[in-house]
Amino acid sequence: MNKYKFFSILVLTLLLAGCGQQENKKEGDNTGTVSAASDSTVIKTAKDAYIYGLPLVLMDITRRQMSNPAAKDLYTPVNQFRHNSSFPDASFKNVVRPNADTYYSVAWLDLAGEPVVLSLPNTKGRYYMMPIMDAYSNVFAAPGTRTTGNEAGIFLISGPQWTGTVPKGMKNIQSPTNTAWIIGRTQVNSKEDGANIVVPLQRGYKLTPLSAWGKTYTAPKPGADNTIPKGDPNTIIKSMPVEEYFNYVNELLAKNQPPAADKTAIDNFASIGIGAGKKFDLNAIPSGAKEAVSNIPKEVFTVFDHEISVSNKLVNGWNTGRKVIGTYGTDYSSRASVAFFGLGANLREDAIYPSCNFDNEGNLLNGANNYVLHFDKGKTPPANAFWSLTLYDPDGYFVDNTINRYTLGDRSSLKINADGSINIYIQKNNPGNDKASNWLPAPAGDFNLLLRVYWPKEEMLNGSWSPPAVMKLSRAN
């Protein structure tokens, strides 16, 4: 059975039960003496801590890699924007599930020294968003069309300990952690539109240290860091020994103070040597629990990598993507799973991402068959901004095809049927000239679909609208 990077968060939560609901009463005296707790309590606490720390570690590895000049096209110096001004093609393997809808404007912020000023131009009606995440992958602010409109704006992004005076004309956004990540997105309607409209807008997205505001400022050029691990962050973290992992978490907890709501969880983790200023020692784990604790990464990622489907939880074969996303509270399981499968996810109010692996007969989507996704008149995805349908291979990357088309949507000049409905043809071979405008090329083997709905309308948010089933038409020639 092929492994897909889509799954049910509900199943994951059940399997890793307890990660988001820590017990107030524990065995032991919470002094850090691991042997005072039973083996089962130690194993559960370690598993909870592993899930809790996953977004922290993924975020930090990603930050370190991107802020290193060796990252080349992904190089993002700290407190500076990197603007992408083109869409990736099928050769792009740096990030899973890339989009062909928006140009990115990305920045990693270090707010420990001083705040950073984010200045945004008038986008003249063009849809954009600037979600900002803390070190735990929670979106804590999202300037942009939906929230602050399209007029020019100046925002002061400060760290959690900053107590200075906000300059006149600026709106303060206080980050819960000193590390923050901006993943800005600006709508692109075509290659020409991107070059003529979006790229000039991106030049107006600026970051400036508060001390340099209003002055001539030249951003520093950081040196290379040869200690940064190579490879994609998910693979790195999967191969990281548990002792190394937990001590990495300890370092990050010291740099990025956990939210107050996490106190119960943090107190539990301290009992096994996990917390700011602590050292986790696998040899201090009771002998009866040591092997199980060592195997936690394998157990967690076996769940992640294995295809999980709960048919009665899907809607027309789709995982509708309406669960907790973007900000998670104490739902640590959802936070970890979203970080692993799509680090940088937006608030659901900004975007919803239904995914589909199955056709109307409950079978995996495969290029041996021809499919159609049919939208009745007036029943296309309800978006205040726009929507798109993208096809990926089982690993979450674009599929090479003769027309270099990876996505279709409401900006694609889709052919409309006589009754006002729309068909999208999903298949390996060209369906013919009369249908070519609505053709989403598929590979010979398995694939999956992701529907992106930007600034979803209420019927999308509340579930009264759901994607129709992907209908199998015939075998491919």
C-alpha positions as CSV (number, residue, x, y, z in Angstrom):
1,M,0.0,0.0,0.0
2,N,1.4,3.4,-0.9
3,K,2.0,5.9,1.8
4,Y,0.3,9.3,1.6
5,K,1.1,12.5,3.4
6,F,-2.6,13.1,4.2
7,F,-4.3,11.6,7.1
8,S,-7.1,12.0,9.7
9,I,-6.0,14.2,12.6
10,L,-8.8,12.6,14.6
11,V,-7.1,9.1,14.3
12,L,-3.7,10.6,15.1
13,T,-5.2,12.3,18.2
14,L,-6.8,9.0,19.3
15,L,-3.6,7.1,18.8
16,L,-1.5,9.6,20.6
17,A,-4.2,10.3,23.2
18,G,-3.4,12.6,26.0
19,C,-1.0,15.0,24.2
20,G,-3.4,17.9,24.4
21,Q,-5.0,17.1,27.8
22,Q,-2.3,16.7,30.4
23,E,-3.3,15.2,33.8
24,N,-3.0,17.5,36.7
25,K,-2.2,14.7,39.1
26,K,0.9,12.6,38.3
27,E,2.8,9.8,40.0
28,G,6.0,11.0,41.6
29,D,6.9,14.2,43.3
30,N,7.7,16.3,40.1
31,T,11.2,16.9,41.4
32,G,12.8,15.5,38.2
33,T,13.4,12.1,39.7
34,V,12.3,9.9,36.8
35,S,12.4,6.7,38.8
36,A,9.6,8.1,41.0
37,A,7.1,7.5,38.3
38,S,5.8,4.2,36.8
39,D,7.1,3.0,33.5
40,S,3.8,3.7,31.8
41,T,3.7,7.3,33.1
42,V,7.3,7.9,31.9
43,I,6.5,6.5,28.5
44,K,3.3,8.5,28.2
45,T,5.0,11.7,29.4
46,A,7.9,11.2,26.9
47,K,5.5,10.6,24.0
48,D,3.5,13.7,25.0
49,A,6.7,15.8,25.1
50,Y,7.8,14.4,21.7
51,I,4.6,15.5,20.1
52,Y,4.7,18.9,22.0
53,G,8.2,19.7,20.8
54,L,7.8,18.6,17.1
55,P,6.7,22.0,15.7
56,L,9.5,23.8,17.7
57,V,12.2,21.6,16.2
58,L,10.8,21.6,12.7
59,M,10.5,25.4,12.8
60,D,14.0,25.9,14.1
61,I,15.6,23.5,11.6
62,T,13.7,25.2,8.8
63,R,14.8,28.7,10.1
64,R,18.5,27.6,10.3
65,Q,18.5,26.2,6.8
66,M,16.7,29.1,5.2
67,S,18.8,31.8,6.9
68,N,22.0,30.1,5.7
69,P,23.5,31.4,2.4
70,A,23.9,27.8,1.3
71,A,20.2,27.7,0.9
72,K,20.6,29.5,-2.4
73,D,17.1,30.1,-3.9
74,L,15.5,29.7,-0.4
75,Y,18.1,31.9,1.3
76,T,16.2,34.2,3.8
77,P,18.5,36.4,5.9
78,V,17.1,37.1,9.4
79,N,14.8,40.2,9.5
80,Q,14.8,40.5,5.7
81,F,12.2,39.5,3.1
82,R,12.9,36.9,0.4
83,H,10.4,37.4,-2.4
84,N,9.6,34.6,-4.8
85,S,8.7,36.0,-8.2
86,S,7.8,32.8,-10.1
87,F,6.1,29.5,-9.6
88,P,8.0,26.3,-9.0
89,D,7.9,23.4,-11.5
90,A,7.9,19.6,-11.2
91,S,11.7,19.7,-10.4
92,F,11.1,21.6,-7.2
93,K,11.5,19.3,-4.1
94,N,12.3,21.7,-1.3
95,V,8.9,22.1,0.2
96,V,6.0,19.6,0.1
97,R,2.7,20.7,-1.6
98,P,4.0,23.9,-3.2
99,N,1.3,26.2,-4.6
100,A,0.9,27.8,-8.0
101,D,-1.5,30.5,-6.8
102,T,0.5,33.1,-5.0
103,Y,4.0,34.5,-4.9
104,Y,5.6,34.2,-1.5
105,S,7.2,36.9,0.6
106,V,9.0,35.1,3.4
107,A,10.9,36.4,6.5
108,W,12.4,35.0,9.7
109,L,12.3,37.5,12.5
110,D,14.6,37.6,15.5
111,L,12.9,40.0,18.0
112,A,15.2,39.4,21.0
113,G,17.2,42.6,20.4
114,E,14.6,45.0,19.2
115,P,11.3,45.2,17.3
116,V,11.0,45.1,13.5
117,V,8.9,47.5,11.5
118,L,6.7,45.8,8.8
119,S,5.6,48.4,6.2
120,L,3.1,47.4,3.5
121,P,2.0,49.4,0.5
122,N,-1.5,50.0,-0.9
123,T,-2.1,46.8,-2.9
124,K,-4.9,48.6,-4.9
125,G,-7.4,45.8,-4.4
126,R,-5.0,42.9,-4.9
127,Y,-5.6,40.1,-2.4
128,Y,-2.7,39.3,-0.1
129,M,-2.0,38.1,3.4
130,M,0.9,38.3,5.8
131,P,0.4,35.6,8.5
132,I,3.0,35.7,11.2
133,M,3.8,32.5,13.2
134,D,5.4,32.1,16.6
135,A,8.1,29.5,17.3
136,Y,5.4,26.9,18.1
137,S,3.8,27.4,14.6
138,N,0.8,29.3,15.9
139,V,-0.4,32.2,13.7
140,F,-0.7,35.1,16.1
141,A,-1.4,37.9,13.5
142,A,-2.3,38.0,9.9
143,P,-2.3,41.5,8.3
144,G,-3.7,41.6,4.8
145,T,-6.8,42.0,2.7
146,R,-9.2,40.1,5.1
147,T,-8.1,41.7,8.3
148,T,-6.5,45.1,7.7
149,G,-7.7,45.8,4.1
150,N,-5.7,46.8,1.1
151,E,-4.6,50.3,2.2
152,A,-0.9,51.0,3.2
153,G,0.0,50.1,6.7
154,I,2.9,50.2,9.2
155,F,3.2,47.5,11.9
156,L,5.6,47.2,14.7
157,I,6.4,43.6,15.5
158,S,7.8,43.3,19.0
159,G,9.0,40.5,21.1
160,P,7.3,39.3,24.3
161,Q,9.6,41.2,26.7
162,W,9.6,44.5,24.8
163,T,8.1,47.4,26.8
164,G,9.1,50.4,24.7
165,T,6.9,53.2,23.2
166,V,5.2,52.4,19.9
167,P,6.0,55.2,17.4
168,K,3.1,57.3,16.1
169,G,1.4,55.9,13.0
170,M,2.4,52.3,13.8
171,K,0.2,49.5,15.0
172,N,1.9,47.1,17.5
173,I,1.9,43.4,17.0
174,Q,3.5,41.6,19.9
175,S,4.9,38.2,19.2
176,P,4.5,35.5,21.9
177,T,8.1,34.4,21.1
178,N,11.3,36.1,20.0
179,T,11.4,33.9,16.9
180,A,8.7,34.6,14.3
181,W,8.0,33.6,10.7
182,I,6.2,35.6,8.1
183,I,4.9,33.7,5.1
184,G,3.3,36.4,3.0
185,R,1.2,35.4,-0.1
186,T,0.0,37.6,-2.9
187,Q,-2.5,36.5,-5.5
188,V,-1.1,35.9,-9.0
189,N,-3.5,35.5,-11.9
190,S,-1.0,34.7,-14.7
191,K,2.7,34.9,-15.5
192,E,2.2,38.3,-17.0
193,D,0.1,39.5,-14.0
194,G,2.9,38.3,-11.7
195,A,5.6,40.3,-13.5
196,N,3.6,43.5,-14.0
197,I,1.5,43.7,-10.9
198,V,2.7,41.4,-8.1
199,V,6.5,41.8,-8.3
200,P,6.2,45.6,-8.0
201,L,4.0,45.1,-4.9
202,Q,6.5,42.8,-3.4
203,R,9.2,45.4,-3.6
204,G,7.0,47.5,-1.3
205,Y,6.9,44.9,1.4
206,K,9.7,46.0,3.7
207,L,11.2,45.1,7.1
208,T,13.3,47.5,9.1
209,P,14.8,47.4,12.6
210,L,13.0,50.0,14.8
211,S,16.4,51.7,15.5
212,A,16.9,52.2,11.7
213,W,13.4,53.4,10.9
214,G,13.5,56.6,9.0
215,K,17.2,56.3,8.4
216,T,19.3,54.9,5.5
217,Y,19.5,51.2,6.3
218,T,21.6,48.5,4.7
219,A,20.7,45.0,5.9
220,P,23.7,42.9,7.1
221,K,25.0,39.9,5.2
222,P,25.2,36.9,7.5
223,G,28.0,34.4,7.1
224,A,27.6,30.7,6.3
225,D,26.9,28.2,9.1
226,N,28.4,24.8,8.4
227,T,26.7,23.1,11.4
228,I,23.3,23.2,9.9
229,P,22.0,19.7,9.1
230,K,21.3,19.0,5.4
231,G,18.2,17.4,4.0
232,D,14.5,18.2,4.4
233,P,13.5,18.9,8.1
234,N,11.1,16.0,8.3
235,T,13.8,13.5,7.3
236,I,16.3,15.1,9.7
237,I,13.9,14.9,12.6
238,K,12.8,11.3,11.8
239,S,16.4,10.1,12.1
240,M,17.3,12.2,15.2
241,P,18.0,10.0,18.3
242,V,15.5,10.7,21.0
243,E,18.1,12.0,23.5
244,E,19.4,14.5,21.0
245,Y,15.8,15.5,20.1
246,F,14.7,16.2,23.6
247,N,17.8,18.2,24.4
248,Y,17.2,20.2,21.3
249,V,13.7,20.9,22.6
250,N,15.2,22.0,25.9
251,E,17.3,24.6,24.1
252,L,14.4,25.9,22.2
253,L,12.1,26.1,25.2
254,A,14.8,28.3,26.9
255,K,14.8,30.6,23.8
256,N,11.0,30.7,23.3
257,Q,9.0,30.7,26.5
258,P,6.0,28.4,26.3
259,P,2.5,30.0,26.5
260,A,1.0,30.2,30.0
261,A,-1.7,27.7,28.9
262,D,1.0,25.0,28.5
263,K,2.1,25.1,32.2
264,T,0.5,21.8,33.1
265,A,2.2,20.1,30.2
266,I,5.6,21.7,30.9
267,D,5.4,20.7,34.5
268,N,4.8,17.1,33.5
269,F,7.7,17.1,31.0
270,A,10.0,18.4,33.7
271,S,9.7,15.2,35.6
272,I,11.7,13.4,33.0
273,G,14.3,16.1,32.3
274,I,12.5,18.1,29.6
275,G,12.2,21.8,30.0
276,A,14.1,25.1,29.7
277,G,17.6,24.7,31.4
278,K,17.2,21.0,31.8
279,K,19.1,18.1,30.4
280,F,17.4,14.9,29.2
281,D,19.4,11.8,30.0
282,L,18.1,8.5,28.4
283,N,20.1,6.6,31.0
284,A,18.1,8.1,33.7
285,I,14.9,6.6,32.3
286,P,13.8,3.4,34.2
287,S,15.1,0.3,32.5
288,G,11.6,-0.9,31.9
289,A,10.7,2.2,29.9
290,K,14.0,3.0,28.2
291,E,13.4,0.9,25.0
292,A,9.9,2.3,24.6
293,V,11.1,5.9,25.0
294,S,13.9,5.3,22.5
295,N,11.3,3.9,20.0
296,I,8.9,6.9,20.3
297,P,10.2,8.6,17.1
298,K,9.7,5.3,15.2
299,E,6.2,4.9,16.6
300,V,5.2,8.5,15.9
301,F,6.4,8.5,12.3
302,T,5.1,5.1,11.5
303,V,1.7,6.6,12.3
304,F,2.5,9.7,10.2
305,D,3.8,7.8,7.2
306,H,1.2,5.1,7.1
307,E,-1.9,5.8,5.2
308,I,-4.8,6.4,7.6
309,S,-8.3,6.7,6.4
310,V,-11.5,6.6,8.3
311,S,-14.1,6.4,5.6
312,N,-17.0,7.6,7.7
313,K,-15.1,10.7,8.6
314,L,-14.5,11.7,4.9
315,V,-17.0,13.8,2.9
316,N,-17.5,12.6,-0.6
317,G,-14.0,11.1,-0.3
318,W,-12.5,14.3,0.9
319,N,-10.8,15.2,4.1
320,T,-12.5,18.6,4.3
321,G,-9.8,20.4,6.2
322,R,-12.1,22.1,8.7
323,K,-10.3,20.9,11.9
324,V,-8.1,23.1,14.1
325,I,-5.4,24.7,12.0
326,G,-3.2,27.8,12.2
327,T,-3.7,28.3,16.0
328,Y,-4.0,25.3,18.3
329,G,-4.3,26.2,21.9
330,T,-3.4,23.0,23.9
331,D,-4.3,20.7,21.0
332,Y,-0.7,19.5,20.6
333,S,-1.5,16.6,18.4
334,S,-3.2,18.7,15.8
335,R,-0.3,21.2,16.0
336,A,2.3,18.5,15.5
337,S,0.5,16.8,12.6
338,V,-0.1,20.0,10.7
339,A,3.5,21.1,11.2
340,F,4.8,17.8,9.9
341,F,2.5,17.6,6.9
342,G,2.3,21.3,6.1
343,L,4.5,23.6,8.2
344,G,3.3,27.2,7.7
345,A,-0.4,26.5,7.5
346,N,-2.7,29.5,7.5
347,L,-5.6,30.2,9.8
348,R,-8.7,28.5,8.5
349,E,-10.3,31.9,8.1
350,D,-7.6,32.7,5.6
351,A,-7.5,29.4,3.7
352,I,-9.0,25.9,3.9
353,Y,-7.3,22.9,2.3
354,P,-9.6,19.9,1.6
355,S,-7.6,17.0,0.3
356,C,-8.6,13.9,-1.6
357,N,-7.0,10.5,-2.2
358,F,-10.1,8.5,-3.2
359,D,-12.7,8.4,-6.0
360,N,-16.4,8.0,-5.7
361,E,-16.0,4.2,-5.4
362,G,-13.6,4.5,-2.5
363,N,-10.5,3.6,-4.5
364,L,-7.2,5.4,-4.6
365,L,-6.8,7.9,-7.3
366,N,-4.6,6.5,-10.0
367,G,-3.6,7.6,-13.5
368,A,-4.8,4.3,-14.9
369,N,-8.2,5.8,-14.8
370,N,-9.9,9.0,-16.1
371,Y,-11.8,11.2,-13.6
372,V,-14.0,14.3,-13.6
373,L,-14.7,16.7,-10.8
374,H,-18.1,18.3,-11.5
375,F,-19.3,21.5,-10.0
376,D,-23.0,22.3,-10.5
377,K,-23.8,25.9,-11.5
378,G,-23.1,28.2,-8.6
379,K,-21.5,25.5,-6.6
380,T,-17.8,26.1,-7.1
381,P,-15.8,26.4,-3.9
382,P,-17.1,29.5,-2.0
383,A,-14.2,31.9,-1.7
384,N,-14.1,35.6,-1.0
385,A,-10.7,35.7,-2.7
386,F,-10.2,32.7,-5.0
387,W,-9.9,28.9,-5.2
388,S,-7.7,26.3,-6.9
389,L,-7.3,22.6,-7.4
390,T,-3.8,21.2,-7.4
391,L,-2.5,17.7,-8.2
392,Y,0.4,16.1,-6.4
393,D,2.3,12.8,-6.5
394,P,2.2,10.6,-3.3
395,D,5.1,12.5,-1.8
396,G,3.4,15.9,-2.2
397,Y,5.2,17.3,-5.3
398,F,4.1,18.5,-8.6
399,V,3.8,16.0,-11.4
400,D,5.8,16.5,-14.6
401,N,3.5,16.9,-17.7
402,T,3.6,18.0,-21.3
403,I,1.8,21.3,-20.7
404,N,3.4,22.2,-17.3
405,R,0.1,22.6,-15.7
406,Y,-0.2,21.7,-12.0
407,T,-3.3,23.5,-10.9
408,L,-6.7,24.8,-12.2
409,G,-9.1,27.2,-10.6
410,D,-11.3,30.3,-10.9
411,R,-8.5,32.2,-12.6
412,S,-7.9,29.6,-15.3
413,S,-10.4,30.5,-18.0
414,L,-12.2,27.3,-17.4
415,K,-14.8,26.3,-20.1
416,I,-18.3,26.5,-18.7
417,N,-21.0,23.9,-19.7
418,A,-24.3,25.0,-21.3
419,D,-26.1,24.6,-18.0
420,G,-23.6,26.7,-16.2
421,S,-21.7,23.8,-14.5
422,I,-18.0,23.2,-14.7
423,N,-16.1,19.9,-15.3
424,I,-12.4,19.5,-14.4
425,Y,-10.9,16.5,-16.2
426,I,-8.3,14.7,-14.2
427,Q,-6.4,12.1,-16.3
428,K,-3.1,11.2,-17.8
429,N,-3.9,11.8,-21.5
430,N,-5.2,15.0,-23.1
431,P,-9.1,14.7,-23.1
432,G,-9.4,16.4,-26.5
433,N,-9.3,20.0,-27.7
434,D,-12.9,20.7,-26.5
435,K,-11.8,19.8,-22.9
436,A,-8.2,20.7,-22.9
437,S,-8.7,24.0,-21.1
438,N,-10.2,22.1,-18.1
439,W,-7.6,19.3,-18.1
440,L,-5.5,18.7,-15.0
441,P,-2.8,16.3,-16.0
442,A,-2.2,13.2,-13.9
443,P,0.7,10.7,-13.6
444,A,0.6,7.1,-14.6
445,G,0.5,6.0,-11.0
446,D,-1.1,7.2,-7.7
447,F,-1.8,10.8,-7.0
448,N,-3.8,13.1,-4.7
449,L,-5.6,16.4,-4.9
450,L,-5.6,19.5,-2.8
451,L,-8.3,22.1,-3.0
452,R,-7.2,25.6,-1.8
453,V,-10.0,28.0,-0.8
454,Y,-8.6,31.5,0.0
455,W,-10.6,33.6,2.4
456,P,-13.4,31.0,2.5
457,K,-17.0,32.1,2.9
458,E,-19.2,31.1,5.8
459,E,-20.7,28.1,4.1
460,M,-17.2,26.7,3.6
461,L,-16.2,27.4,7.2
462,N,-19.4,25.9,8.7
463,G,-19.5,22.8,6.5
464,S,-22.7,23.5,4.6
465,W,-20.6,23.4,1.4
466,S,-18.4,20.3,0.7
467,P,-16.4,19.3,-2.4
468,P,-18.2,16.9,-4.8
469,A,-16.8,13.4,-5.2
470,V,-14.1,12.8,-7.8
471,M,-16.0,10.6,-10.3
472,K,-14.2,7.7,-12.2
473,L,-15.2,7.8,-15.8
474,S,-13.2,5.0,-17.5
475,R,-9.9,3.4,-17.8
476,A,-7.1,5.5,-19.4
477,N,-6.1,4.4,-22.9
